[in-house]
Amino acid sequence: MNLKRAYTVAVIGAALWGIIGLFVARLYQFGFTPWEVVAIRVISSFIVMFIYLIVFKPKLLKIKIKDSIYFIGTGICSIVFFNWCYFEVINKSSLSLAVILLYTGPLFVALMSRIIFKEKLTVLKILALIFTLAGCAFVVGILPKYHVSISWYVLIIGLGSGFCYALYSIFGKYVSSKYSSLTITFYSFLFASLFMIPAGGLWRKSEAFGQWQVLLCIFGLALIPTCLAYILYTYGLSYIESSRASILATVEPVVAIIIGVAVLGDALSVWQFIGIIFVLVSILLTTKKTKMYEDNKGIKQQNLM
């Protein structure tokens, strides 16, 4: 694969993450709650990934049992709860707001890496902090005038999505040098599924699963904005620098916001649009790495949207 095609594949994968709101909104129309949609996403995605790996890459299924604790962290602490927070904000507010608050995740990664791994808090990371805080303040209405346009519950849950999203990189860092990205993702979904099968309560909606529209939506959710998106992004990542790929992944919130406004009817003020630009700038600053850092660390950033 040439470099141009690798960039294209990575961008397509990231863009597919951005359309998840279409499937989530549709499942809400069928009467599913955010918690139930989390269960649907992780269980169906696990099934699709298992079929893919067992057929094409069975060697990637091998892990050491002692590493399961880290996959519990990436699967339950991160995937389950960041999805629930993200879907809850979509349900209570809008897709546009949900994706912006979710993308405080890279900032949380930088702060937690400073505390846990003693990584340097560089000038770029500090600038990213400032842009993120300012951007979120514009989006939720704290700036330019103190008039919060959303409830504090939505704000806290939205920031919670970013925090739990960041936990994936923190837990994943311990195993990123041992396993491929697909292996980490598969076992993350495995443990997330083991948790959500009893906790998701999907048996209460057993009648809904008899509708072909519901099954088609579930299959689409698992295949397109989850498994296919991640496989394409990871495939492109194998041919280009991970820092550049993570910057390309910022197309995800752009696509999500466009869909939120054009398809789902989200309304954005001028100040909220300015806030979105600020957050996108902070993402670029946070994901920017020098070649020396890449060579020393050798750790690829994981993105599970």
C-alpha positions in Angstrom: 0.0 0.0 0.0 1.4 3.4 -1.0 1.4 6.3 1.5 -1.5 8.1 -0.1 -3.7 5.1 0.1 -2.7 4.5 3.7 -3.8 8.0 4.6 -7.1 7.5 2.7 -7.8 4.3 4.6 -7.1 5.8 8.0 -9.3 8.8 7.2 -12.2 6.6 6.1 -11.9 4.5 9.2 -11.9 7.7 11.4 -14.9 9.1 9.5 -16.9 5.9 10.0 -16.5 6.4 13.8 -18.2 9.7 13.3 -21.5 8.2 12.0 -22.2 6.2 15.1 -24.9 8.7 16.2 -27.1 7.6 13.3 -27.3 4.1 14.6 -27.6 5.2 18.3 -30.4 7.6 17.5 -32.3 4.9 15.6 -32.0 2.5 18.5 -33.4 5.1 20.8 -36.4 5.3 18.5 -37.0 1.6 19.0 -37.2 2.2 22.7 -33.7 1.2 23.9 -32.0 3.1 26.7 -28.4 4.3 26.6 -27.3 1.5 28.9 -29.0 -1.1 26.6 -27.4 0.4 23.6 -24.0 0.0 25.2 -24.8 -3.7 25.8 -25.9 -4.0 22.1 -22.7 -2.3 20.8 -20.1 -4.2 22.8 -21.8 -7.7 22.5 -22.5 -7.4 18.8 -19.0 -5.9 18.1 -17.4 -8.7 20.0 -19.2 -11.3 17.9 -18.2 -9.6 14.6 -14.6 -9.3 15.8 -14.4 -12.9 16.9 -15.6 -14.1 13.5 -13.1 -11.9 11.8 -10.1 -13.0 13.9 -11.0 -16.7 14.0 -11.2 -16.8 10.2 -8.4 -14.4 9.2 -6.0 -14.0 12.1 -6.5 -16.7 14.7 -2.9 -16.2 16.1 -3.9 -12.9 17.5 -6.3 -14.6 19.9 -3.4 -15.8 22.1 -2.7 -13.9 25.3 -1.3 -14.5 28.7 -3.9 -15.0 31.4 -2.1 -12.5 33.8 -2.7 -9.7 31.3 -6.5 -10.1 31.6 -6.6 -7.5 34.3 -5.5 -4.8 31.8 -8.2 -5.9 29.3 -10.8 -5.7 32.1 -9.6 -2.1 32.5 -9.8 -1.3 28.8 -13.1 -3.2 28.4 -15.2 -2.4 31.5 -13.7 0.7 33.0 -13.2 2.3 29.6 -15.3 0.9 26.8 -18.5 0.2 28.8 -18.6 3.5 30.8 -17.3 5.8 28.1 -20.0 4.4 25.8 -22.7 4.8 28.4 -21.7 8.4 29.2 -21.4 9.3 25.4 -24.8 7.7 24.6 -26.4 9.4 27.6 -25.3 12.8 26.4 -26.7 12.1 22.9 -30.0 11.0 24.6 -30.2 14.0 26.9 -28.7 16.7 24.7 -27.2 16.3 21.2 -24.6 14.4 19.2 -22.6 17.5 18.6 -22.2 18.3 22.3 -21.5 14.6 23.1 -18.6 14.3 20.7 -17.0 17.5 21.8 -17.1 16.5 25.5 -15.8 13.0 24.6 -12.8 14.6 22.9 -11.6 15.9 26.2 -10.2 12.4 26.3 -6.7 13.2 24.9 -6.3 15.9 27.6 -7.2 13.4 30.4 -4.6 11.0 28.8 -1.9 13.7 29.0 -2.8 14.6 32.7 -3.0 11.0 33.9 0.2 10.1 32.0 1.9 12.9 33.9 0.7 11.5 37.3 1.1 7.8 36.6 3.9 7.5 34.1 5.7 10.8 35.0 5.5 11.9 31.4 6.5 15.6 30.8 3.7 18.1 30.7 5.0 20.0 27.6 4.1 23.5 26.4 2.0 21.9 23.7 0.0 19.9 26.3 -0.5 23.0 28.4 -1.7 24.9 25.4 -4.1 22.0 24.6 -5.4 22.2 28.2 -6.2 25.9 27.7 -7.8 25.4 24.3 -9.9 22.4 25.7 -11.2 24.3 28.7 -12.0 27.4 26.6 -13.6 25.3 23.9 -15.8 23.4 26.3 -16.7 26.6 28.1 -17.9 28.1 24.8 -19.8 24.9 23.8 -21.7 24.5 27.1 -22.4 28.3 27.5 -20.1 29.3 30.3 -18.3 31.7 27.9 -18.7 34.4 26.8 -21.5 35.0 29.2 -22.1 32.8 32.2 -25.3 31.2 30.9 -25.0 27.4 31.0 -27.1 26.0 28.1 -27.0 22.4 29.3 -27.6 20.8 32.7 -24.8 20.1 35.0 -25.7 16.4 34.8 -25.1 16.4 31.1 -21.8 18.3 31.5 -20.5 16.0 34.2 -21.5 12.9 32.2 -20.0 14.3 29.1 -16.7 15.0 30.8 -17.0 11.5 32.3 -17.1 10.1 28.7 -13.8 11.8 28.0 -12.2 10.5 31.2 -13.3 6.9 30.7 -12.3 7.2 27.0 -8.8 8.2 28.3 -8.6 5.1 30.5 -8.3 2.9 27.4 -4.9 4.5 26.6 -3.8 4.3 30.2 -4.6 0.6 30.7 -3.7 -0.2 27.1 -0.2 1.2 27.6 0.7 -1.7 29.8 0.0 -4.3 27.0 0.6 -2.2 23.9 4.1 -3.5 23.5 3.0 -7.2 23.8 0.0 -7.4 21.6 -1.4 -6.0 18.3 -4.1 -3.4 18.3 -6.6 -5.9 17.2 -5.8 -8.3 20.0 -6.2 -5.5 22.6 -9.5 -4.4 21.1 -10.9 -7.9 20.8 -10.2 -8.8 24.4 -11.4 -5.4 25.6 -14.8 -6.1 23.9 -14.7 -9.7 25.3 -14.5 -8.5 28.9 -16.9 -5.7 28.2 -19.4 -8.2 26.8 -19.0 -10.6 29.8 -19.9 -7.6 32.0 -22.8 -6.4 29.9 -24.5 -9.7 29.2 -25.8 -9.9 32.8 -25.8 -6.2 33.5 -27.3 -4.9 30.2 -30.8 -6.2 30.8 -31.4 -6.9 27.1 -33.8 -9.8 27.9 -36.3 -7.1 28.9 -36.5 -6.1 25.2 -36.5 -9.6 23.7 -39.6 -8.7 21.6 -37.7 -5.9 19.9 -35.1 -8.2 18.6 -37.7 -9.9 16.4 -37.9 -6.9 14.2 -35.7 -7.0 11.2 -35.1 -3.2 11.3 -33.7 -3.5 14.8 -31.4 -6.4 13.8 -30.2 -4.5 10.7 -29.4 -1.4 12.9 -27.5 -3.6 15.4 -25.5 -5.3 12.7 -24.7 -1.9 11.2 -23.7 -0.5 14.5 -21.3 -3.4 15.1 -19.9 -3.5 11.6 -19.6 0.0 10.3 -18.7 2.5 13.1 -17.1 0.0 15.3 -15.3 -3.0 13.7 -14.9 -1.8 10.1 -13.8 1.6 11.3 -11.3 0.3 13.7 -9.9 -2.3 11.2 -9.5 0.4 8.5 -7.9 2.8 10.8 -5.5 0.2 12.2 -4.6 -1.0 8.7 -3.7 2.5 7.7 -1.8 3.1 10.9 0.5 0.2 10.1 1.8 2.1 7.1 2.1 5.7 8.5 3.3 7.3 11.7 0.9 6.8 14.6 1.1 10.5 15.5 0.0 11.5 12.0 -2.7 8.9 12.0 -4.1 10.2 15.4 -4.2 13.7 13.9 -6.1 12.3 10.9 -8.5 10.8 13.4 -9.8 14.3 14.3 -12.0 13.9 11.2 -14.2 11.9 13.5 -15.7 14.7 15.5 -16.0 16.8 12.4 -18.1 14.1 10.7 -20.1 13.6 13.9 -20.9 17.3 14.2 -21.9 17.6 10.5 -24.2 14.6 10.9 -25.6 16.1 14.2 -26.4 19.4 12.5 -27.4 18.2 9.0 -29.2 14.9 9.9 -30.2 14.9 13.5 -31.2 18.6 13.7 -28.6 19.8 16.3 -28.5 23.6 16.6 -25.2 25.3 17.1 -24.7 29.0 18.0 -21.7 31.0 16.7 -20.0 30.7 20.1 -20.5 27.0 20.2 -18.9 26.7 16.8 -16.0 28.7 18.1 -15.8 26.3 21.0 -15.7 23.3 18.6 -12.8 24.9 16.7 -10.9 25.4 20.0 -11.4 21.7 21.0 -10.3 20.5 17.5 -7.1 22.7 17.9 -6.5 21.1 21.3 -6.8 17.6 19.8 -4.2 18.5 17.2 -1.9 19.9 19.9 -2.3 16.9 22.2 -1.6 14.3 19.5 1.4 16.1 18.1 4.6 14.2 18.9 8.2 14.6 17.9 10.0 11.8 16.1 12.3 11.4 19.0 9.3 10.7 21.3 8.0 8.1 18.9 11.3 6.4 18.7 11.8 6.3 22.4 8.3 5.2 23.4 7.3 3.1 20.4 3.7 3.1 21.7 0.8 3.6 19.3 -2.1 5.7 20.4 -5.3 3.7 20.5 -8.6 5.2 19.4 -11.8 3.2 20.1 -14.6 5.5 18.9 
